[in-house]
């Protein structure tokens, strides 16, 4: 049994999962109350499931990017449980989990996946993924798109983001980064493939782009995608370093 913790965005979620399937879950939609809600909600959910803390095999937490305060709340709670129970910590990237939640839609439409989290003003946290069933067009010789020339953030090298790739079928084409949007963002990828854009930051991009290859979808729930990826990491031994793992901020001044 795995305990899943996500306090990375405005809506927080917790869940108990077994073999990649969500059995019990609870949400909180008031972002400023994530810290006060979290431990009480976990206790309530464990009681409902008739599960003791001693029965947990690992704790999985979404490590970011996202809300600075929310990420710290989730990581601190996850580490505390792992230390006390002597069980593994699993950390997952918010954007990767979001992409997994959209994977079946992207496979059906045969398009790439671009989750976006609002990072204020014209900036978003974003990445670009390719499902294994989608054949990407050959790259253009002109690689001057805004989305292709962003340097990796220093925070991308945190311990929480240095684990081996999760054994699933999403290929990272553009690494997670904080990106300032303009009308030329994603110019090259959109010239070569249709892309699904979604998440809290997608609306601002929708107002900028005129590309017919840009597809916009509502954000699906991510808790089942979280459970799927956490289970893959758990069974493959892809565990985080409990001492040195830290939130993936990308930029440290993003708060709700």
Residue pairs with C-beta under 8 A, 6 or more apart in sequence:
1 16
1 17
1 18
1 23
1 51
1 55
1 56
1 57
2 16
2 17
2 18
2 56
2 57
2 58
2 59
2 60
2 90
2 227
2 230
2 231
2 234
3 14
3 15
3 16
3 42
3 56
3 58
3 59
3 60
3 81
4 13
4 14
4 15
4 16
4 17
4 22
4 60
4 61
4 223
4 226
4 227
4 230
5 14
5 38
5 42
5 59
5 60
5 61
5 62
5 74
5 77
5 78
6 12
6 13
6 14
6 61
6 62
6 74
6 97
6 222
6 223
6 226
7 34
7 35
7 38
7 62
7 67
7 70
7 71
7 73
7 74
7 77
8 62
8 63
8 64
8 65
8 66
8 67
8 70
8 71
8 74
8 94
9 31
9 66
9 67
9 70
9 94
9 117
9 200
10 29
10 31
10 67
10 200
10 256
11 27
11 28
11 29
11 31
12 27
12 28
12 31
12 34
12 37
12 38
12 70
12 74
13 25
13 26
13 27
13 28
13 222
13 223
13 226
14 25
14 26
14 38
14 41
14 42
14 45
15 22
15 23
15 24
15 25
15 26
15 45
15 223
15 226
15 227
16 22
16 23
16 24
16 25
16 45
16 46
16 49
16 51
17 23
17 227
17 230
17 231
19 231
20 227
20 228
20 230
20 231
20 232
21 224
21 227
22 223
22 224
22 227
23 49
24 45
24 48
24 49
25 45
25 223
26 41
26 44
26 45
28 34
28 37
28 38
28 41
30 37
31 67
31 70
31 256
32 256
34 69
34 70
34 73
34 74
35 69
35 73
38 73
38 74
38 77
39 77
42 77
46 52
46 53
53 81
53 84
53 85
54 85
56 81
56 85
56 87
57 87
57 88
57 234
58 82
58 87
58 88
58 89
58 90
58 230
58 234
58 239
59 78
59 81
59 82
59 85
59 87
59 88
59 89
59 90
60 78
60 89
60 90
60 91
60 92
60 226
60 230
60 233
60 234
61 74
61 75
61 77
61 78
61 89
61 90
61 91
61 92
62 74
62 91
62 92
62 93
62 94
62 97
62 226
63 71
63 74
63 75
63 91
63 92
63 93
63 94
63 158
63 160
63 161
63 240
63 245
63 246
63 247
63 248
64 71
64 93
64 94
64 160
64 247
64 248
64 249
64 250
65 71
65 93
65 94
65 95
65 117
65 119
65 125
65 176
65 178
65 248
65 249
65 250
65 254
66 94
66 117
66 125
66 254
67 254
67 255
67 256
68 247
68 249
68 252
68 253
68 254
68 255
69 255
69 256
70 256
71 247
71 248
71 249
72 247
74 247
75 91
75 160
75 245
75 246
75 247
78 89
78 91
79 89
79 242
79 245
81 87
82 88
82 89
82 242
83 242
88 234
88 239
88 240
88 242
89 239
89 240
89 241
89 242
89 245
90 230
90 233
90 234
90 238
90 239
90 240
91 160
91 161
91 163
91 240
91 245
92 166
92 226
92 229
92 230
92 233
93 127
93 161
93 176
93 248
94 115
94 117
94 125
94 248
95 115
95 117
95 125
95 126
95 127
95 176
96 127
96 129
96 166
96 170
96 172
96 176
96 229
97 222
97 225
97 226
97 229
98 115
98 117
98 198
98 199
98 219
98 222
98 225
99 113
99 115
99 127
99 129
99 170
100 168
100 170
100 222
100 225
100 228
100 229
101 219
101 220
101 221
101 222
101 224
101 225
102 113
102 115
102 196
102 198
102 217
102 220
103 113
103 131
103 169
103 170
103 225
105 196
105 217
105 220
106 112
106 113
106 131
106 134
106 196
107 131
107 133
107 134
109 194
109 196
109 215
110 133
110 134
110 135
110 194
111 134
111 193
111 194
111 195
111 196
111 215
112 128
112 129
112 130
112 134
112 136
112 173
112 189
112 193
112 194
112 195
112 196
113 128
113 129
113 130
113 131
113 170
113 195
113 196
114 126
114 127
114 128
114 129
114 174
114 186
114 195
114 196
114 197
114 198
115 126
115 127
115 198
115 199
116 124
116 125
116 126
116 197
116 198
116 199
116 200
116 201
116 202
116 205
117 124
117 125
117 126
117 199
117 200
117 201
118 124
118 199
118 200
118 201
118 204
119 125
119 178
119 201
119 250
119 251
119 254
120 254
121 180
122 180
122 181
122 182
122 204
123 178
123 179
123 180
123 181
124 178
124 179
124 181
124 199
124 201
124 204
124 205
125 176
125 177
125 178
125 179
125 201
125 250
125 254
126 147
126 174
126 176
126 177
126 179
126 201
127 172
127 174
127 175
127 176
127 177
128 147
128 172
128 173
128 174
128 186
128 189
128 195
129 170
129 171
129 172
129 173
130 136
130 170
130 171
130 173
131 169
131 170
131 171
132 169
132 170
132 171
133 169
134 193
136 173
136 192
136 193
137 192
137 193
138 192
139 188
139 192
140 188
140 191
140 192
142 188
143 149
143 188
144 187
144 188
145 184
145 185
145 186
145 187
145 188
145 189
146 179
146 180
146 181
146 182
146 184
146 185
146 186
146 187
147 174
147 179
147 185
147 186
147 187
147 188
147 189
148 174
148 188
148 189
150 177
150 179
152 175
152 177
153 177
153 178
153 250
153 251
155 161
155 248
155 249
155 250
155 251
155 252
156 175
156 176
156 177
156 248
156 250
158 245
158 246
158 247
158 248
159 240
159 241
159 244
159 245
159 246
160 240
160 245
160 246
160 247
160 248
161 176
161 248
163 233
163 238
163 239
163 240
164 236
164 238
165 172
166 229
166 232
166 233
166 236
166 238
167 232
167 236
167 238
168 228
168 229
168 232
173 189
174 189
176 248
176 250
177 250
178 250
178 251
179 185
181 204
181 205
181 208
182 208
183 208
183 209
183 210
185 205
185 208
185 209
186 195
186 209
186 211
186 214
189 195
190 209
190 211
190 213
190 214
191 213
193 213
194 213
194 214
194 215
195 213
195 214
195 215
196 215
196 216
196 217
197 205
197 206
197 214
197 215
197 216
197 217
198 216
198 217
198 218
198 219
198 220
199 219
200 219
202 216
205 214
206 214
206 216
232 238
233 239
